[in-house]
Amino acid sequence: MSGEISFDKVIQLQSQFPDFIKVKINESKDGGYWVEILNVHGCFTQVDNIQELFSMVNDAVYTYFDIPEEYRMQMPRYFPTEKLRKEIQKWDKNIPMETLQKPILFFPAGIRISTTSAL
């Protein structure tokens, strides 16, 4: 049936996700930024501004792994560490150059379902 969430399918989809993602932000010649997810080969996205960064990175990963829309709420959402997230939120429209020169690690937020975890 369409719209029903299968526990087994959630487990299968979640198993595709890496433990973290390594993100490299690059300035676009057209304005905005393009983002490469370095440890998910061939996964890229574009953002017009820093406010779009988190949602577009996660959307790119979901698209890469072909996650159906109805399962996306059960998938990990990646974010940088709390300290870096607060720093990013202070950035206005421009990302500091030193940030553009190094990868940023994003870690999953929330709980992954595991068949091996104790209940």
MODELLER restraints for C-alpha pairs under 7 A, 6 or more apart:
rsr = mdl.restraints
at = mdl.atoms
rsr.add(forms.Gaussian(group=physical.xy_distance, feature=features.Distance(at['CA:3:A'], at['CA:70:A']), mean=6.61, stdev=0.5))
rsr.add(forms.Gaussian(group=physical.xy_distance, feature=features.Distance(at['CA:5:A'], at['CA:71:A']), mean=6.97, stdev=0.5))
rsr.add(forms.Gaussian(group=physical.xy_distance, feature=features.Distance(at['CA:10:A'], at['CA:71:A']), mean=6.96, stdev=0.5))
rsr.add(forms.Gaussian(group=physical.xy_distance, feature=features.Distance(at['CA:10:A'], at['CA:74:A']), mean=6.83, stdev=0.5))
rsr.add(forms.Gaussian(group=physical.xy_distance, feature=features.Distance(at['CA:11:A'], at['CA:113:A']), mean=6.53, stdev=0.5))
rsr.add(forms.Gaussian(group=physical.xy_distance, feature=features.Distance(at['CA:14:A'], at['CA:75:A']), mean=6.02, stdev=0.5))
rsr.add(forms.Gaussian(group=physical.xy_distance, feature=features.Distance(at['CA:19:A'], at['CA:107:A']), mean=6.90, stdev=0.5))
rsr.add(forms.Gaussian(group=physical.xy_distance, feature=features.Distance(at['CA:20:A'], at['CA:105:A']), mean=6.77, stdev=0.5))
rsr.add(forms.Gaussian(group=physical.xy_distance, feature=features.Distance(at['CA:20:A'], at['CA:106:A']), mean=5.67, stdev=0.5))
rsr.add(forms.Gaussian(group=physical.xy_distance, feature=features.Distance(at['CA:20:A'], at['CA:107:A']), mean=4.64, stdev=0.5))
rsr.add(forms.Gaussian(group=physical.xy_distance, feature=features.Distance(at['CA:20:A'], at['CA:108:A']), mean=6.47, stdev=0.5))
rsr.add(forms.Gaussian(group=physical.xy_distance, feature=features.Distance(at['CA:21:A'], at['CA:37:A']), mean=6.51, stdev=0.5))
rsr.add(forms.Gaussian(group=physical.xy_distance, feature=features.Distance(at['CA:21:A'], at['CA:39:A']), mean=6.11, stdev=0.5))
rsr.add(forms.Gaussian(group=physical.xy_distance, feature=features.Distance(at['CA:21:A'], at['CA:105:A']), mean=5.80, stdev=0.5))
rsr.add(forms.Gaussian(group=physical.xy_distance, feature=features.Distance(at['CA:21:A'], at['CA:106:A']), mean=5.18, stdev=0.5))
rsr.add(forms.Gaussian(group=physical.xy_distance, feature=features.Distance(at['CA:21:A'], at['CA:107:A']), mean=6.56, stdev=0.5))
rsr.add(forms.Gaussian(group=physical.xy_distance, feature=features.Distance(at['CA:22:A'], at['CA:37:A']), mean=5.68, stdev=0.5))
rsr.add(forms.Gaussian(group=physical.xy_distance, feature=features.Distance(at['CA:22:A'], at['CA:38:A']), mean=5.38, stdev=0.5))
rsr.add(forms.Gaussian(group=physical.xy_distance, feature=features.Distance(at['CA:22:A'], at['CA:39:A']), mean=5.94, stdev=0.5))
rsr.add(forms.Gaussian(group=physical.xy_distance, feature=features.Distance(at['CA:22:A'], at['CA:103:A']), mean=6.02, stdev=0.5))
rsr.add(forms.Gaussian(group=physical.xy_distance, feature=features.Distance(at['CA:22:A'], at['CA:104:A']), mean=5.63, stdev=0.5))
rsr.add(forms.Gaussian(group=physical.xy_distance, feature=features.Distance(at['CA:22:A'], at['CA:105:A']), mean=4.59, stdev=0.5))
rsr.add(forms.Gaussian(group=physical.xy_distance, feature=features.Distance(at['CA:22:A'], at['CA:106:A']), mean=6.21, stdev=0.5))
rsr.add(forms.Gaussian(group=physical.xy_distance, feature=features.Distance(at['CA:23:A'], at['CA:35:A']), mean=6.73, stdev=0.5))
rsr.add(forms.Gaussian(group=physical.xy_distance, feature=features.Distance(at['CA:23:A'], at['CA:36:A']), mean=5.77, stdev=0.5))
rsr.add(forms.Gaussian(group=physical.xy_distance, feature=features.Distance(at['CA:23:A'], at['CA:37:A']), mean=4.63, stdev=0.5))
rsr.add(forms.Gaussian(group=physical.xy_distance, feature=features.Distance(at['CA:23:A'], at['CA:38:A']), mean=5.95, stdev=0.5))
rsr.add(forms.Gaussian(group=physical.xy_distance, feature=features.Distance(at['CA:23:A'], at['CA:103:A']), mean=5.31, stdev=0.5))
rsr.add(forms.Gaussian(group=physical.xy_distance, feature=features.Distance(at['CA:23:A'], at['CA:104:A']), mean=5.03, stdev=0.5))
rsr.add(forms.Gaussian(group=physical.xy_distance, feature=features.Distance(at['CA:23:A'], at['CA:105:A']), mean=6.16, stdev=0.5))
rsr.add(forms.Gaussian(group=physical.xy_distance, feature=features.Distance(at['CA:24:A'], at['CA:35:A']), mean=5.68, stdev=0.5))
rsr.add(forms.Gaussian(group=physical.xy_distance, feature=features.Distance(at['CA:24:A'], at['CA:36:A']), mean=5.24, stdev=0.5))
rsr.add(forms.Gaussian(group=physical.xy_distance, feature=features.Distance(at['CA:24:A'], at['CA:37:A']), mean=6.49, stdev=0.5))
rsr.add(forms.Gaussian(group=physical.xy_distance, feature=features.Distance(at['CA:24:A'], at['CA:38:A']), mean=6.91, stdev=0.5))
rsr.add(forms.Gaussian(group=physical.xy_distance, feature=features.Distance(at['CA:24:A'], at['CA:100:A']), mean=6.96, stdev=0.5))
rsr.add(forms.Gaussian(group=physical.xy_distance, feature=features.Distance(at['CA:24:A'], at['CA:102:A']), mean=6.61, stdev=0.5))
rsr.add(forms.Gaussian(group=physical.xy_distance, feature=features.Distance(at['CA:24:A'], at['CA:103:A']), mean=4.58, stdev=0.5))
rsr.add(forms.Gaussian(group=physical.xy_distance, feature=features.Distance(at['CA:24:A'], at['CA:104:A']), mean=6.30, stdev=0.5))
rsr.add(forms.Gaussian(group=physical.xy_distance, feature=features.Distance(at['CA:25:A'], at['CA:33:A']), mean=6.60, stdev=0.5))
rsr.add(forms.Gaussian(group=physical.xy_distance, feature=features.Distance(at['CA:25:A'], at['CA:34:A']), mean=6.13, stdev=0.5))
rsr.add(forms.Gaussian(group=physical.xy_distance, feature=features.Distance(at['CA:25:A'], at['CA:35:A']), mean=4.62, stdev=0.5))
rsr.add(forms.Gaussian(group=physical.xy_distance, feature=features.Distance(at['CA:25:A'], at['CA:36:A']), mean=6.61, stdev=0.5))
rsr.add(forms.Gaussian(group=physical.xy_distance, feature=features.Distance(at['CA:25:A'], at['CA:100:A']), mean=5.42, stdev=0.5))
rsr.add(forms.Gaussian(group=physical.xy_distance, feature=features.Distance(at['CA:26:A'], at['CA:33:A']), mean=5.48, stdev=0.5))
rsr.add(forms.Gaussian(group=physical.xy_distance, feature=features.Distance(at['CA:26:A'], at['CA:34:A']), mean=5.29, stdev=0.5))
rsr.add(forms.Gaussian(group=physical.xy_distance, feature=features.Distance(at['CA:26:A'], at['CA:35:A']), mean=6.02, stdev=0.5))
rsr.add(forms.Gaussian(group=physical.xy_distance, feature=features.Distance(at['CA:26:A'], at['CA:100:A']), mean=5.87, stdev=0.5))
rsr.add(forms.Gaussian(group=physical.xy_distance, feature=features.Distance(at['CA:27:A'], at['CA:33:A']), mean=4.50, stdev=0.5))
rsr.add(forms.Gaussian(group=physical.xy_distance, feature=features.Distance(at['CA:27:A'], at['CA:34:A']), mean=6.31, stdev=0.5))
rsr.add(forms.Gaussian(group=physical.xy_distance, feature=features.Distance(at['CA:28:A'], at['CA:34:A']), mean=5.90, stdev=0.5))
rsr.add(forms.Gaussian(group=physical.xy_distance, feature=features.Distance(at['CA:32:A'], at['CA:47:A']), mean=5.86, stdev=0.5))
rsr.add(forms.Gaussian(group=physical.xy_distance, feature=features.Distance(at['CA:32:A'], at['CA:48:A']), mean=4.19, stdev=0.5))
rsr.add(forms.Gaussian(group=physical.xy_distance, feature=features.Distance(at['CA:32:A'], at['CA:49:A']), mean=5.82, stdev=0.5))
rsr.add(forms.Gaussian(group=physical.xy_distance, feature=features.Distance(at['CA:33:A'], at['CA:46:A']), mean=5.77, stdev=0.5))
rsr.add(forms.Gaussian(group=physical.xy_distance, feature=features.Distance(at['CA:33:A'], at['CA:47:A']), mean=5.31, stdev=0.5))
rsr.add(forms.Gaussian(group=physical.xy_distance, feature=features.Distance(at['CA:33:A'], at['CA:48:A']), mean=6.20, stdev=0.5))
rsr.add(forms.Gaussian(group=physical.xy_distance, feature=features.Distance(at['CA:34:A'], at['CA:45:A']), mean=5.76, stdev=0.5))
rsr.add(forms.Gaussian(group=physical.xy_distance, feature=features.Distance(at['CA:34:A'], at['CA:46:A']), mean=4.25, stdev=0.5))
rsr.add(forms.Gaussian(group=physical.xy_distance, feature=features.Distance(at['CA:34:A'], at['CA:47:A']), mean=6.20, stdev=0.5))
rsr.add(forms.Gaussian(group=physical.xy_distance, feature=features.Distance(at['CA:35:A'], at['CA:44:A']), mean=5.53, stdev=0.5))
rsr.add(forms.Gaussian(group=physical.xy_distance, feature=features.Distance(at['CA:35:A'], at['CA:45:A']), mean=5.20, stdev=0.5))
rsr.add(forms.Gaussian(group=physical.xy_distance, feature=features.Distance(at['CA:35:A'], at['CA:46:A']), mean=5.91, stdev=0.5))
rsr.add(forms.Gaussian(group=physical.xy_distance, feature=features.Distance(at['CA:36:A'], at['CA:43:A']), mean=6.17, stdev=0.5))
rsr.add(forms.Gaussian(group=physical.xy_distance, feature=features.Distance(at['CA:36:A'], at['CA:44:A']), mean=4.54, stdev=0.5))
rsr.add(forms.Gaussian(group=physical.xy_distance, feature=features.Distance(at['CA:36:A'], at['CA:45:A']), mean=6.69, stdev=0.5))
rsr.add(forms.Gaussian(group=physical.xy_distance, feature=features.Distance(at['CA:37:A'], at['CA:43:A']), mean=5.50, stdev=0.5))
rsr.add(forms.Gaussian(group=physical.xy_distance, feature=features.Distance(at['CA:37:A'], at['CA:44:A']), mean=6.03, stdev=0.5))
rsr.add(forms.Gaussian(group=physical.xy_distance, feature=features.Distance(at['CA:43:A'], at['CA:60:A']), mean=6.61, stdev=0.5))
rsr.add(forms.Gaussian(group=physical.xy_distance, feature=features.Distance(at['CA:43:A'], at['CA:61:A']), mean=6.93, stdev=0.5))
rsr.add(forms.Gaussian(group=physical.xy_distance, feature=features.Distance(at['CA:43:A'], at['CA:64:A']), mean=6.42, stdev=0.5))
rsr.add(forms.Gaussian(group=physical.xy_distance, feature=features.Distance(at['CA:44:A'], at['CA:60:A']), mean=6.52, stdev=0.5))
rsr.add(forms.Gaussian(group=physical.xy_distance, feature=features.Distance(at['CA:45:A'], at['CA:56:A']), mean=6.58, stdev=0.5))
rsr.add(forms.Gaussian(group=physical.xy_distance, feature=features.Distance(at['CA:45:A'], at['CA:57:A']), mean=6.57, stdev=0.5))
rsr.add(forms.Gaussian(group=physical.xy_distance, feature=features.Distance(at['CA:45:A'], at['CA:60:A']), mean=5.97, stdev=0.5))
rsr.add(forms.Gaussian(group=physical.xy_distance, feature=features.Distance(at['CA:47:A'], at['CA:53:A']), mean=6.17, stdev=0.5))
rsr.add(forms.Gaussian(group=physical.xy_distance, feature=features.Distance(at['CA:47:A'], at['CA:56:A']), mean=6.93, stdev=0.5))
rsr.add(forms.Gaussian(group=physical.xy_distance, feature=features.Distance(at['CA:49:A'], at['CA:93:A']), mean=5.84, stdev=0.5))
rsr.add(forms.Gaussian(group=physical.xy_distance, feature=features.Distance(at['CA:50:A'], at['CA:93:A']), mean=6.23, stdev=0.5))
rsr.add(forms.Gaussian(group=physical.xy_distance, feature=features.Distance(at['CA:54:A'], at['CA:79:A']), mean=6.60, stdev=0.5))
rsr.add(forms.Gaussian(group=physical.xy_distance, feature=features.Distance(at['CA:58:A'], at['CA:77:A']), mean=6.18, stdev=0.5))
rsr.add(forms.Gaussian(group=physical.xy_distance, feature=features.Distance(at['CA:58:A'], at['CA:78:A']), mean=6.32, stdev=0.5))
rsr.add(forms.Gaussian(group=physical.xy_distance, feature=features.Distance(at['CA:76:A'], at['CA:108:A']), mean=5.33, stdev=0.5))
rsr.add(forms.Gaussian(group=physical.xy_distance, feature=features.Distance(at['CA:76:A'], at['CA:109:A']), mean=6.20, stdev=0.5))
rsr.add(forms.Gaussian(group=physical.xy_distance, feature=features.Distance(at['CA:76:A'], at['CA:110:A']), mean=6.57, stdev=0.5))
rsr.add(forms.Gaussian(group=physical.xy_distance, feature=features.Distance(at['CA:76:A'], at['CA:112:A']), mean=6.80, stdev=0.5))
rsr.add(forms.Gaussian(group=physical.xy_distance, feature=features.Distance(at['CA:77:A'], at['CA:108:A']), mean=5.19, stdev=0.5))
rsr.add(forms.Gaussian(group=physical.xy_distance, feature=features.Distance(at['CA:77:A'], at['CA:109:A']), mean=5.47, stdev=0.5))
rsr.add(forms.Gaussian(group=physical.xy_distance, feature=features.Distance(at['CA:78:A'], at['CA:106:A']), mean=5.34, stdev=0.5))
rsr.add(forms.Gaussian(group=physical.xy_distance, feature=features.Distance(at['CA:78:A'], at['CA:107:A']), mean=4.99, stdev=0.5))
rsr.add(forms.Gaussian(group=physical.xy_distance, feature=features.Distance(at['CA:78:A'], at['CA:108:A']), mean=4.22, stdev=0.5))
rsr.add(forms.Gaussian(group=physical.xy_distance, feature=features.Distance(at['CA:78:A'], at['CA:109:A']), mean=5.97, stdev=0.5))
rsr.add(forms.Gaussian(group=physical.xy_distance, feature=features.Distance(at['CA:79:A'], at['CA:106:A']), mean=4.60, stdev=0.5))
rsr.add(forms.Gaussian(group=physical.xy_distance, feature=features.Distance(at['CA:79:A'], at['CA:107:A']), mean=5.37, stdev=0.5))
rsr.add(forms.Gaussian(group=physical.xy_distance, feature=features.Distance(at['CA:79:A'], at['CA:108:A']), mean=6.32, stdev=0.5))
rsr.add(forms.Gaussian(group=physical.xy_distance, feature=features.Distance(at['CA:79:A'], at['CA:109:A']), mean=6.81, stdev=0.5))
rsr.add(forms.Gaussian(group=physical.xy_distance, feature=features.Distance(at['CA:80:A'], at['CA:105:A']), mean=5.80, stdev=0.5))
rsr.add(forms.Gaussian(group=physical.xy_distance, feature=features.Distance(at['CA:80:A'], at['CA:106:A']), mean=4.10, stdev=0.5))
rsr.add(forms.Gaussian(group=physical.xy_distance, feature=features.Distance(at['CA:80:A'], at['CA:107:A']), mean=5.98, stdev=0.5))
rsr.add(forms.Gaussian(group=physical.xy_distance, feature=features.Distance(at['CA:81:A'], at['CA:106:A']), mean=6.93, stdev=0.5))
